[in-house]
C-alpha cells in the first residue's frame, strides 16, 4: 500500500519505476561477465568521483552520473522524453532544473535524441558548449579532441567568439590544432558504434586506437609516439579486434608485441 501511494504521488515516480522495470527485463537476458578485482575497483572509484561532484549542487529535478565500463553500452530514457545512448568507457553527468537541461560529457561518446521542451538543452564537452535545437546528434570526446555529428536538426557549438552552426547531415571537429570546417557526414557515420562498427576516415591512428580500447579490455598502445599521426580509413566490426590489427600490419610497416596485459604496436625493423 505504501508503494502504491508513492507511485501515485508524483508522475515522475511511475516513470522512474518503468525505467527500472525495463532495466530488469534487459538484465534477464544478459549473461554474467566477470570483472577482475582491479576493473571493479576502477569502475567503483570512477562512479564515486563522478557522482561526488554533484554533492555541492543545489536541489534540482534531476542530478545523475551515468557511466559505462570498457565494452559496455547503455541506453537511458530521461524524464523529459529525451534518449541517451552511451558508448563504452563513457562518463556523463546530468543536471536538469526547472529552467534548463544541462549535460556534461566528461569523456567518451554519446548520442542524444532530444525531446521538445521549453527548457534549453546543452552538452558541455571540455571547453565547448553544444546547444541543441530539437535534434539528434552524437558527441565524441577524446582528451583534447572533440567531434560533433548531427543526424537531424541543428546544433550550435560555442567555443570562442562566434558559434558554429552544424546542421543535419553535417559534422564538426575541434582539436589541439584548431577547429575544422563544417563538413558533410553520412547518416550511418553519426554513431556507427550503435551498429557495432568503427568507421574511420583518415583518422589519426591514436584516435582510432582510442575507439578500439573502449570496446576491448586488452588495450592497444603505440610504443613509438611518432606513429600517432598515421592515418587509417575503412569500416571494421567492433567485435573483430584482431581483424583491425591485421589490417594495420598490412597497411603500414608495423610490428606487434604482446605484453602481459596489453598489445604494443611499433615500427617494423625501424622502417620509416
C-alpha positions, -999 to +999 in steps of 0.1 A: +000+000+000+029+024+008+044+016-026+011+023-044+008+056-025+043+066-035+036+056-071+005+078-073+021+107-055+040+120-085+041+112-122+079+111-120+077+081-097+058+059-122+083+069-150+112+060-128+097+027-118+090+020-155+127+026-162+137+000-136+112-025-150+129-021-184+163-025-168+153-057-150+139-070-183+172-064-201+192-079-172+172-111-175+187-116-210+223-109-201+250-134-195+271-126-164+305-111-173+333-115-148+354-085-140+388-085-124+391-070-090+411-042-105+384-034-130+356-035-104+376-012-082+384+012-110+347+014-121+336+020-085+361+048-080+351+064-113+315+064-101+324+079-068+345+106-084+317+115-109+288+114-086+307+130-058+310+161-079+272+166-076+271+168-038+276+206-037+249+214-062+216+229-052+185+208-053+173+201-088+147+180-105+174+155-116+211+151-108+227+119-120+260+105-132+259+078-159+290+058-168+298+027-188+327+003-185+350-009-212+330-030-237+297-018-222+270+003-238+239+018-222+207+035-232+188+059-209+153+075-212+152+108-194+122+122-176+116+148-204+114+120-230+150+126-244+170+095-251+207+089-244+229+062-259+263+059-243+292+042-259+317+022-239+340+038-213+319+070-211+311+093-182+282+117-185+267+140-158+231+152-160+217+183-144+181+191-150+164+221-134+132+239-138+148+263-163+174+243-182+187+208-192+224+206-189+246+175-196+284+172-191+303+148-212+334+141-191+348+115-215+337+091-242+309+092-267+271+096-266+242+101-289+214+124-279+178+122-292+164+154-277+127+157-269+109+190-274+108+210-242+106+247-233+139+244-214+171+247-234+192+216-239+230+218-238+260+195-237+293+207-221+323+188-236+355+203-223+356+240-232+329+236-258+292+241-251+268+225-276+233+239-277+207+218-293+177+230-314+154+199-313+176+173-329+195+140-329+233+143-327+264+125-313+294+139-295+328+122-291+354+135-266+389+121-267+413+140-244+418+173-263+398+163-293+360+168-299+337+157-327+301+166-332+279+148-358+243+158-364+218+134-379+189+159-380+180+193-367+207+217-357+234+222-330+253+253-322+289+248-309+301+276-287+339+277-285+353+312-289+338+343-303+313+331-329+291+300-326+294+273-352+261+261-367+261+223-375+230+211-394+216+177-402+240+156-422+270+176-410+299+172-387+325+195-370+357+187-351+380+205-328+414+195-316+448+209-305+454+222-340+421+242-340+386+237-355+377+221-388+352+235-412+317+220-411+317+190-434+291+165-447+286+132-428+265+102-439+237+091-416+255+058-409+286+076-397+269+097-370+271+069-344+283+038-361+291+022-327+254+017-323+255-007-353+286-024-339+311-008-363+341+015-363+342+039-393+375+058-398+381+085-424+417+095-425+416+092-387+449+095-368+460+061-356+460+073-319+423+083-321+414+051-339+430+030-312+412+050-285+380+038-301+393+002-301+403+004-264+368+015-254+355-019-266+382-043-256+398-048-221+432-056-236+444-021-248+465-015-279+492+011-273+518+028-296+553+021-285+566+049-308+547+082-303+555+092-339+531+066-351+501+085-336+496+106-368+494+077-392+460+078-409+435+050-412+404+047-433+378+020-435+349+002-418+356-025-393+334-047-370+340-037-333+339-074-323+368-081-347+398-065-329+422-090-345+410-082-380+417-045-375+452-052-361+459-075-390+448-047-415+471-022-397+501-046-401+493-049-438+489-012-444+519+001-425+554-011-416+543-020-381+551-049-358+531-062-329+543-073-295+521-088-268+528-077-232+514-091-200+481-073-203+483-052-234+493-051-270+520-028-284+525-015-320+559-005-331+578+003-363+588-029-381+626-030-384+629+007-379+613+014-413+600+050-420 
